[in-house]
Amino acid sequence: MKPHASTFATAEDASLGLDGPAPSSEATRIRLLPLLLAIAVMLGITAWPGALAGPSGAADHLAAMALFWAMSAGFVAGVGFRPRKLLIRLLLSPLACWLGVILAGLRLASLTA
């Protein structure tokens, strides 16, 4: 059976270094901590959307973007999906999940100070 063409990197991707090694079957396990963090962010923002508002009551889009990036990374890493492209893998890693939460927290803390 012939493999699908999209499973291979293009020459341009290879020249940019965006194609990493193929994910191993060991990497497709569920990671509980990022998954729970993503669920907590999802439920928290759904229940209390005002948490992403600044002191004036306007939405803080930078904090929201960082928090939603963290949520996305948490879900992707939490369910065990491991993207083939190195850049995407780094942007959706468990470390990126924590980084997004920290950046959102720092941004919101700087608004109230």
Backbone torsions as a table, in degrees:
resi	resn	phi	psi	omega
1	MET	NA	130.5	-176.8
2	LYS	-79.2	131.3	178.7
3	PRO	-67.9	152.8	179.1
4	HIS	-68.9	142.1	-174.2
5	ALA	-64.7	-27.9	-176.4
6	SER	-75.1	-7.0	178.9
7	THR	-80.2	-8.5	-179.8
8	PHE	-107.3	144.0	179.1
9	ALA	-73.7	150.0	175.4
10	THR	-81.0	166.5	178.5
11	ALA	-63.0	-33.9	179.1
12	GLU	-66.1	-42.8	177.9
13	ASP	-62.6	-41.7	-179.8
14	ALA	-64.6	-39.1	-179.1
15	SER	-69.8	-26.7	178.2
16	LEU	-86.7	-7.3	-179.0
17	GLY	73.6	25.7	-177.7
18	LEU	-89.9	-5.9	-178.8
19	ASP	-104.9	114.6	179.8
20	GLY	-95.9	-175.0	177.0
21	PRO	-65.4	152.9	-179.6
22	ALA	-63.5	138.9	179.3
23	PRO	-62.1	140.4	177.7
24	SER	-87.0	164.0	-179.9
25	SER	-69.4	-22.0	178.2
26	GLU	-67.4	-30.2	-176.1
27	ALA	-76.8	-7.3	-176.4
28	THR	-94.4	31.1	177.5
29	ARG	-91.8	157.9	178.7
30	ILE	-74.6	132.7	176.5
31	ARG	-108.2	110.5	-170.8
32	LEU	-67.8	-42.1	-175.6
33	LEU	-63.5	-50.6	176.8
34	PRO	-63.1	-34.9	179.5
35	LEU	-65.9	-44.3	178.0
36	LEU	-65.9	-36.5	177.5
37	LEU	-65.2	-41.8	178.2
38	ALA	-64.0	-41.3	178.7
39	ILE	-65.9	-40.5	178.7
40	ALA	-63.4	-42.6	177.8
41	VAL	-63.7	-45.2	-179.4
42	MET	-59.2	-49.8	-179.0
43	LEU	-68.5	-38.3	-179.2
44	GLY	-64.4	-45.2	-179.1
45	ILE	-72.1	-32.2	176.7
46	THR	-67.2	-43.0	-177.5
47	ALA	-78.9	-31.6	-174.8
48	TRP	-137.9	73.4	-178.2
49	PRO	-66.7	-20.2	178.0
50	GLY	-67.1	-11.2	178.1
51	ALA	-65.0	-23.0	179.6
52	LEU	-97.2	19.4	178.5
53	ALA	-102.8	147.1	176.0
54	GLY	-79.6	-178.2	-179.6
55	PRO	-60.5	-28.9	179.6
56	SER	-79.7	-8.3	-179.4
57	GLY	94.6	-6.9	178.4
58	ALA	-79.3	149.2	179.5
59	ALA	-66.2	137.7	175.5
60	ASP	-97.4	103.3	-173.5
61	HIS	-70.7	-30.4	177.8
62	LEU	-67.4	-43.8	177.9
63	ALA	-65.9	-39.7	179.1
64	ALA	-64.3	-42.2	179.8
65	MET	-63.3	-43.2	179.6
66	ALA	-64.5	-41.2	-178.4
67	LEU	-70.3	-39.3	178.7
68	PHE	-72.4	-30.2	172.2
69	TRP	-63.7	-43.6	178.1
70	ALA	-61.5	-41.4	179.4
71	MET	-64.0	-44.9	179.6
72	SER	-62.7	-45.8	179.3
73	ALA	-63.2	-38.3	179.3
74	GLY	-64.6	-41.9	178.2
75	PHE	-67.5	-43.8	-178.7
76	VAL	-64.2	-49.7	-179.5
77	ALA	-70.9	-35.3	-176.5
78	GLY	-66.0	-36.9	-180.0
79	VAL	-83.4	-3.8	175.2
80	GLY	95.5	5.3	178.0
81	PHE	-74.6	136.6	-179.4
82	ARG	-130.7	104.7	-178.3
83	PRO	-62.0	151.6	179.8
84	ARG	-74.1	-38.9	-177.4
85	LYS	-75.0	132.2	-175.4
86	LEU	-61.3	-43.8	-178.6
87	LEU	-62.0	-45.9	178.6
88	ILE	-66.0	-39.4	179.1
89	ARG	-60.7	-39.9	179.0
90	LEU	-70.7	-39.5	-179.4
91	LEU	-69.7	-21.7	-178.3
92	LEU	-118.1	30.0	-178.9
93	SER	-89.4	167.3	175.4
94	PRO	-60.5	-35.1	177.3
95	LEU	-63.7	-39.7	177.1
96	ALA	-64.6	-34.1	177.3
97	CYS	-60.6	-49.8	179.7
98	TRP	-67.3	-38.7	179.3
99	LEU	-61.7	-41.3	177.8
100	GLY	-62.9	-42.1	178.8
101	VAL	-65.4	-42.4	179.4
102	ILE	-64.8	-44.8	179.3
103	LEU	-62.3	-41.9	178.2
104	ALA	-64.2	-42.3	178.5
105	GLY	-62.8	-44.0	177.8
106	LEU	-64.1	-40.5	179.1
107	ARG	-63.6	-46.3	-179.6
108	LEU	-67.5	-35.3	178.4
109	ALA	-68.5	-35.1	179.8
110	SER	-70.5	-24.6	179.4
111	LEU	-75.2	-30.3	-177.6
112	THR	-89.4	-12.5	-177.8
113	ALA	-83.3	NA	NA
